[in-house]
């Protein structure tokens, strides 16, 4: 988009890990940005519905890629086309606040910084946001054979109002690709954007490269953006999400970063990013990572794989490679289901718990995460629990209250991915039977 003949900034948007929020992010920038800018969207194998919508936006300069590229690789390919003083790299799951771009440009102009980042908030777009990062901090310890490099998100999970005195313009060690302003002269030769460090730690690599060239990185908290980390994920975005956070690609980026900056590749330096990958993937992707125990997940389920008892279910889970912590979750879920369904029978006369175990065994057979299997064990708690149980006294009433509270989201029809990954799985994880 060009709002005057002489914009000083080009905004370059890429898809971070999903497509569903793209159009809202584009509209949000248009509504909350008054300073002149050009707007480029990097269309990397977008789905047809999104490409059709992008075509109807003449204000966008859409650059289409039909090959699988990482956002960092696509950015590196187009930086030679940028003619403005600054470029803002921004993800498609970010909402900006009025004045954000003016504040970033003013900071760069007044400090000479090579890279400027805003105050990053995070939330779902409906509840009060907390701070995601007020500038990044690196801690470096030199050892024989390399250095240990730890990273910190400053003021993470604080409410902005509570730490207002700590939010002022200052240098920091890194900012993130959620939104960062960079001097175009720094990126024009492509060396600042390393195509081999593209899945994780690309933002830290960019900051270190700028520092090596003699440029500072600044936080400008009067520019505020919200990363919609907790907005519901849509099932149609599962494929891009899985590709974006593939374990092998993350490890390749870690190895390239380690080699480039002589950082020791162990969990002191990369434990946090590896933990992020595990928890972030588990929060969204209902399927466990492939292993030798589940190499047949694409084959049809066999009759003998349908289990009906607790012992058979637990044995089956162990055969499929579920770990001790996961087995504990399943055992707790079974016990809770047994309490809730005690005295309940199917029309055929079989105990209702057998049906729940059968459901769970099908989920185990296709390698759903333990939280989803636990939800399978509890999926009829609100529709088939024997009435006497709701009138029962003692601890079973506590179990029912726990299940009822944990499952409040279940009754809400939603196309989001979490419709399957029920909150009851979390209830089972907290439930400890006597």
C-alpha positions as CSV (number, residue, x, y, z in Angstrom):
1,X,0.0,0.0,0.0
2,X,1.3,3.5,-0.8
3,X,-0.4,6.3,1.1
4,X,1.8,9.1,-0.4
5,X,4.5,9.5,-3.0
6,X,7.3,9.1,-0.4
7,X,6.8,6.5,2.2
8,X,9.8,5.7,4.3
9,X,8.7,2.2,5.4
10,X,7.8,-1.0,3.6
11,X,5.8,-3.5,5.7
12,X,6.5,-7.1,4.8
13,X,4.1,-9.6,6.2
14,X,4.5,-13.4,6.3
15,X,2.5,-16.3,7.7
16,X,4.0,-17.4,11.0
17,X,2.2,-20.7,11.6
18,X,-1.4,-20.4,10.3
19,X,-3.4,-18.6,7.7
20,X,-6.7,-17.9,9.4
21,X,-5.7,-14.6,11.0
22,X,-4.1,-13.1,7.8
23,X,-6.9,-10.9,6.6
24,X,-7.7,-9.5,10.0
25,X,-4.0,-8.7,10.5
26,X,-3.9,-6.8,7.2
27,X,-7.1,-4.9,8.0
28,X,-5.8,-4.0,11.4
29,X,-2.7,-2.4,10.0
30,X,-4.7,-0.4,7.6
31,X,-7.0,0.9,10.4
32,X,-4.2,1.7,12.9
33,X,-1.4,3.1,10.7
34,X,-1.6,6.7,9.6
35,X,2.0,7.3,8.5
36,X,2.8,6.5,4.8
37,X,3.9,3.0,4.0
38,X,4.1,0.4,1.3
39,X,2.7,-3.1,2.1
40,X,4.0,-6.3,0.7
41,X,2.5,-9.7,1.5
42,X,4.7,-12.8,0.9
43,X,2.3,-15.5,-0.3
44,X,4.2,-18.7,0.4
45,X,2.0,-21.6,-0.8
46,X,-1.1,-20.0,0.7
47,X,-4.4,-21.9,0.4
48,X,-6.7,-21.1,-2.5
49,X,-9.2,-19.2,-0.4
50,X,-6.6,-16.9,0.9
51,X,-5.0,-16.3,-2.5
52,X,-8.4,-15.4,-3.9
53,X,-8.9,-12.8,-1.1
54,X,-5.4,-11.4,-1.6
55,X,-6.2,-10.8,-5.3
56,X,-9.1,-8.6,-4.3
57,X,-6.8,-6.3,-2.3
58,X,-5.2,-4.0,-4.9
59,X,-3.5,-2.0,-2.1
60,X,-1.2,-5.0,-1.5
61,X,1.9,-5.9,-3.3
62,X,1.6,-9.7,-3.2
63,X,4.7,-11.7,-4.1
64,X,3.8,-15.3,-4.7
65,X,6.0,-18.3,-4.0
66,X,4.8,-21.8,-5.1
67,X,7.7,-23.6,-3.5
68,X,8.1,-24.4,0.2
69,X,10.1,-21.6,1.8
70,X,10.6,-20.5,5.4
71,X,9.6,-17.0,6.2
72,X,13.2,-16.0,6.6
73,X,14.1,-17.5,3.2
74,X,11.3,-15.6,1.5
75,X,12.3,-12.3,3.2
76,X,15.9,-12.7,2.0
77,X,14.7,-13.2,-1.5
78,X,12.8,-9.9,-1.7
79,X,14.9,-7.5,0.3
80,X,16.6,-6.3,-2.9
81,X,13.3,-5.0,-4.1
82,X,12.8,-2.7,-1.0
83,X,13.5,1.0,-1.8
84,X,12.3,2.6,1.5
85,X,14.6,3.6,4.3
86,X,13.2,1.0,6.6
87,X,11.5,-2.4,6.4
88,X,9.1,-3.8,9.0
89,X,8.9,-7.6,9.1
90,X,5.6,-8.6,10.8
91,X,3.8,-11.9,11.2
92,X,0.2,-12.5,10.2
93,X,-1.0,-13.2,13.7
94,X,-0.3,-9.7,15.1
95,X,-2.5,-6.8,15.9
96,X,-1.0,-3.3,16.0
97,X,-2.1,-0.3,18.1
98,X,-2.4,3.3,16.7
99,X,0.9,5.1,16.4
100,X,3.0,1.9,16.4
101,X,4.8,2.7,13.1
102,X,5.5,6.3,13.9
103,X,7.1,5.3,17.2
104,X,9.3,2.6,15.6
105,X,10.6,5.0,12.9
106,X,11.2,7.8,15.5
107,X,13.2,5.5,17.6
108,X,15.4,4.4,14.7
109,X,15.8,8.0,13.5
110,X,16.7,9.4,17.0
111,X,19.0,6.6,18.2
112,X,20.6,5.4,14.9
113,X,19.5,1.8,15.9
114,X,19.7,-0.8,13.2
115,X,16.8,-2.8,14.6
116,X,13.8,-1.6,16.7
117,X,11.2,-3.7,18.3
118,X,7.9,-2.7,19.9
119,X,6.5,-3.8,23.3
120,X,5.1,-7.3,22.5
121,X,1.9,-8.2,24.2
122,X,0.2,-11.6,23.9
123,X,-3.3,-12.8,24.3
124,X,-6.4,-14.0,22.4
125,X,-7.6,-10.6,21.3
126,X,-10.6,-10.6,23.7
127,X,-9.1,-10.5,27.2
128,X,-6.6,-8.1,28.8
129,X,-3.1,-8.7,27.3
130,X,0.0,-9.4,29.3
131,X,3.5,-8.7,28.2
132,X,5.1,-11.3,25.9
133,X,8.5,-9.4,25.8
134,X,9.8,-6.0,26.6
135,X,13.1,-6.5,24.8
136,X,15.1,-9.7,24.8
137,X,18.2,-10.3,27.0
138,X,21.1,-12.6,26.3
139,X,23.4,-14.1,28.9
140,X,26.7,-15.4,27.6
141,X,29.2,-17.6,29.4
142,X,32.5,-18.4,27.7
143,X,33.9,-21.9,28.1
144,X,36.5,-24.0,26.5
145,X,35.0,-25.1,23.2
146,X,32.5,-22.3,22.8
147,X,30.0,-20.3,24.8
148,X,26.8,-20.9,26.6
149,X,24.1,-18.5,25.4
150,X,20.9,-18.2,27.4
151,X,17.9,-16.0,26.4
152,X,15.3,-14.2,28.4
153,X,12.0,-12.4,27.6
154,X,12.1,-9.3,29.9
155,X,8.9,-8.6,31.9
156,X,7.1,-11.7,30.4
157,X,3.5,-12.1,31.7
158,X,3.4,-8.8,33.5
159,X,0.5,-6.5,33.0
160,X,1.8,-3.3,31.2
161,X,0.1,-1.1,33.8
162,X,1.8,-2.8,36.7
163,X,5.3,-2.2,35.3
164,X,4.8,1.1,33.5
165,X,7.8,2.6,35.1
166,X,10.0,-0.1,33.5
167,X,8.7,0.5,30.0
168,X,11.0,3.1,28.4
169,X,13.1,3.2,25.3
170,X,16.3,1.4,25.8
171,X,18.9,-0.9,24.0
172,X,18.2,-4.6,24.3
173,X,19.9,-7.7,22.9
174,X,17.2,-8.9,20.5
175,X,13.6,-8.4,19.3
176,X,11.4,-10.9,17.5
177,X,9.9,-11.3,14.0
178,X,6.5,-10.9,15.4
179,X,7.2,-7.3,14.5
180,X,10.6,-5.6,14.0
181,X,11.8,-2.6,12.1
182,X,15.2,-2.9,10.3
183,X,17.2,-0.4,8.4
184,X,16.9,-1.5,4.8
185,X,20.6,-0.8,4.2
186,X,21.4,-3.6,6.7
187,X,19.3,-6.3,4.9
188,X,19.8,-5.3,1.3
189,X,22.8,-7.6,0.7
190,X,20.9,-10.5,2.2
191,X,23.7,-11.3,4.7
192,X,21.6,-10.3,7.7
193,X,19.0,-12.9,7.0
194,X,20.6,-16.3,7.1
195,X,18.7,-18.9,5.1
196,X,20.1,-21.8,7.2
197,X,18.7,-20.4,10.4
198,X,15.1,-20.3,9.6
199,X,12.9,-22.4,12.0
200,X,14.1,-21.2,15.4
201,X,16.6,-18.6,16.7
202,X,16.4,-16.6,13.5
203,X,15.5,-13.4,15.4
204,X,18.5,-13.8,17.7
205,X,20.8,-14.5,14.7
206,X,19.6,-11.3,13.0
207,X,20.2,-9.3,16.2
208,X,23.7,-10.7,16.6
209,X,24.5,-10.1,13.0
210,X,23.4,-6.4,13.3
211,X,25.5,-6.0,16.4
212,X,28.5,-7.4,14.6
213,X,28.0,-4.7,12.0
214,X,28.1,-2.1,14.7
215,X,24.3,-1.4,15.0
216,X,22.3,-1.4,18.2
217,X,18.9,-3.1,18.8
218,X,16.3,-1.0,20.7
219,X,13.1,-1.5,22.5
220,X,10.5,1.2,21.8
221,X,7.6,0.5,24.2
222,X,5.4,3.3,22.9
223,X,4.9,1.1,19.9
224,X,2.6,-1.8,21.0
225,X,1.6,-4.9,19.2
226,X,-0.3,-8.0,20.3
227,X,0.8,-11.5,19.3
228,X,-2.5,-13.5,19.2
229,X,-0.8,-16.6,20.7
230,X,-3.9,-17.8,22.4
231,X,-6.5,-17.3,19.6
232,X,-8.1,-20.6,18.7
233,X,-6.4,-22.6,16.0
234,X,-8.4,-23.8,13.0
235,X,-8.2,-27.4,11.8
236,X,-7.3,-26.2,8.3
237,X,-4.1,-24.7,9.6
238,X,-2.8,-27.9,11.1
239,X,-0.6,-28.8,8.1
240,X,1.3,-25.5,8.0
241,X,1.6,-25.6,11.8
242,X,3.2,-29.1,11.7
243,X,5.6,-28.0,8.9
244,X,6.5,-24.8,10.7
245,X,7.7,-26.5,13.9
246,X,9.1,-29.8,12.5
247,X,11.6,-31.1,15.0
248,X,14.2,-32.0,12.4
249,X,14.1,-28.5,10.9
250,X,14.3,-26.9,14.3
251,X,17.4,-29.0,15.2
252,X,19.0,-28.1,11.8
253,X,18.5,-24.4,12.7
254,X,19.9,-24.9,16.1
255,X,23.0,-26.6,14.7
256,X,23.5,-23.9,12.1
257,X,23.2,-21.2,14.8
258,X,25.6,-23.1,17.1
259,X,28.2,-23.4,14.4
260,X,27.9,-19.8,13.2
261,X,28.2,-18.2,16.6
262,X,30.3,-20.9,18.4
263,X,27.6,-21.7,20.9
264,X,27.8,-25.0,22.7
265,X,24.8,-27.1,21.5
266,X,23.4,-28.3,24.8
267,X,20.3,-27.6,26.8
268,X,22.0,-24.7,28.7
269,X,21.9,-22.8,25.4
270,X,18.9,-24.3,23.7
271,X,16.9,-26.0,26.4
272,X,14.3,-23.2,26.4
273,X,13.7,-23.3,22.7
274,X,13.4,-27.1,22.7
275,X,10.9,-26.9,25.5
276,X,9.0,-24.2,23.6
277,X,8.8,-26.6,20.6
278,X,7.5,-29.5,22.8
279,X,4.9,-27.5,24.6
280,X,3.8,-25.3,21.7
281,X,3.3,-28.4,19.4
282,X,1.5,-30.3,22.1
283,X,-0.9,-27.4,22.7
284,X,-2.1,-27.4,19.1
285,X,-1.2,-30.7,17.3
286,X,-3.4,-33.6,18.6
287,X,-1.1,-36.2,17.1
288,X,2.1,-37.5,18.8
289,X,5.4,-37.3,17.0
290,X,6.2,-40.3,14.8
291,X,8.3,-43.1,16.2
292,X,9.1,-46.7,15.5
293,X,6.1,-47.7,17.8
294,X,3.6,-45.9,15.6
295,X,4.9,-46.4,12.1
296,X,1.6,-48.1,11.1
297,X,-0.6,-45.2,12.0
298,X,-1.8,-44.8,8.4
299,X,-3.0,-48.5,8.3
300,X,-6.6,-49.3,9.2
301,X,-7.2,-50.3,12.8
302,X,-7.6,-54.1,13.4
303,X,-10.4,-55.7,15.4
304,X,-8.0,-57.1,18.0
305,X,-6.7,-53.5,18.6
306,X,-10.0,-52.4,20.1
307,X,-9.5,-52.7,23.9
308,X,-12.2,-53.0,26.5
309,X,-10.5,-53.1,29.9
310,X,-8.1,-50.9,31.9
311,X,-5.3,-53.4,31.8
312,X,-5.6,-54.0,28.1
313,X,-5.7,-50.2,27.5
314,X,-2.6,-49.5,29.5
315,X,-0.7,-52.4,27.9
316,X,-1.8,-51.1,24.4
317,X,-0.5,-47.6,25.3
318,X,2.8,-49.0,26.4
319,X,3.1,-50.9,23.2
320,X,2.5,-47.7,21.2
321,X,5.3,-46.0,23.0
322,X,3.4,-43.7,25.5
323,X,5.8,-42.5,28.2
324,X,5.4,-42.9,32.0
325,X,3.9,-39.4,32.5
326,X,1.4,-40.1,29.7
327,X,0.5,-43.4,31.2
328,X,-0.1,-41.7,34.6
329,X,-2.5,-39.3,32.9
330,X,-4.4,-42.1,31.2
331,X,-4.6,-44.1,34.5
332,X,-6.0,-41.0,36.3
333,X,-8.5,-40.4,33.5
334,X,-9.7,-44.0,33.6
335,X,-10.2,-43.8,37.4
336,X,-12.2,-40.6,37.0
337,X,-14.3,-42.2,34.2
338,X,-14.9,-45.2,36.4
339,X,-16.1,-43.0,39.3
340,X,-18.4,-41.1,37.0
341,X,-19.8,-44.1,35.2
342,X,-20.1,-46.6,38.0
343,X,-23.4,-48.3,37.6
344,X,-23.9,-47.2,34.0
345,X,-24.6,-49.7,31.2
346,X,-25.0,-49.7,27.5
347,X,-28.4,-50.8,26.0
348,X,-26.7,-54.1,25.1
349,X,-26.0,-54.7,28.8
350,X,-22.3,-54.1,28.8
351,X,-20.8,-51.7,31.3
352,X,-20.5,-48.2,29.9
353,X,-16.9,-47.9,30.9
354,X,-16.1,-50.5,28.2
355,X,-17.3,-48.1,25.6
356,X,-15.1,-45.4,26.9
357,X,-12.1,-47.7,26.9
358,X,-12.8,-48.7,23.4
359,X,-12.9,-45.0,22.3
360,X,-9.6,-44.4,24.1
361,X,-8.0,-47.4,22.4
362,X,-9.0,-46.1,19.0
363,X,-7.3,-42.7,19.8
364,X,-4.2,-44.6,21.1
365,X,-4.1,-46.7,17.9
366,X,-3.9,-43.5,15.8
367,X,-1.4,-41.9,18.2
368,X,-3.4,-39.0,19.6
369,X,-1.7,-37.2,22.5
370,X,-2.4,-38.4,26.0
371,X,-4.6,-35.4,26.8
372,X,-6.9,-36.2,23.9
373,X,-7.0,-39.9,24.9
374,X,-8.0,-38.8,28.4
375,X,-10.7,-36.7,26.9
376,X,-11.9,-39.8,25.0
377,X,-12.2,-41.6,28.3
378,X,-14.4,-38.8,29.7
379,X,-16.3,-37.8,26.6
380,X,-19.8,-38.9,27.9
381,X,-19.5,-37.5,31.4
382,X,-22.3,-35.0,30.8
383,X,-24.7,-37.2,28.8
384,X,-24.4,-40.7,30.2
385,X,-23.4,-40.4,33.8
386,X,-25.9,-42.4,35.9
387,X,-28.3,-39.9,37.7
388,X,-27.4,-41.4,41.1
389,X,-23.9,-40.2,40.7
390,X,-25.0,-36.6,40.5
391,X,-26.7,-37.1,43.9
392,X,-23.8,-39.0,45.5
393,X,-22.0,-37.7,48.5
394,X,-18.3,-37.6,49.4
395,X,-15.3,-37.5,47.0
396,X,-17.2,-38.5,43.9
397,X,-19.1,-35.2,44.1
398,X,-15.7,-33.4,44.0
399,X,-14.8,-35.4,40.9
400,X,-18.0,-34.4,39.2
401,X,-17.5,-30.7,40.1
402,X,-13.9,-30.9,38.7
403,X,-15.1,-32.5,35.5
404,X,-18.0,-30.0,35.2
405,X,-15.6,-27.1,35.6
406,X,-13.0,-28.5,33.3
407,X,-15.5,-29.2,30.6
408,X,-17.3,-25.9,30.4
409,X,-15.8,-25.3,26.9
410,X,-16.9,-28.6,25.5
411,X,-20.6,-27.6,25.0
412,X,-19.6,-24.7,22.7
413,X,-19.7,-25.7,19.1
414,X,-16.5,-24.5,17.4
415,X,-14.5,-25.3,14.3
416,X,-11.3,-24.8,16.2
417,X,-8.8,-27.6,16.6
418,X,-9.4,-27.8,20.4
419,X,-12.9,-29.1,20.0
420,X,-11.2,-32.5,20.0
421,X,-8.5,-31.8,22.6
422,X,-10.9,-31.4,25.5
423,X,-10.2,-29.6,28.7
424,X,-11.2,-32.7,30.5
425,X,-7.8,-34.1,29.7
426,X,-6.4,-31.3,31.9
427,X,-8.8,-32.3,34.6
428,X,-7.5,-35.8,34.5
429,X,-4.0,-34.6,34.8
430,X,-4.9,-32.8,38.0
431,X,-7.0,-35.6,39.5
432,X,-5.1,-37.9,41.9
433,X,-7.1,-40.9,43.1
434,X,-6.7,-42.2,46.6
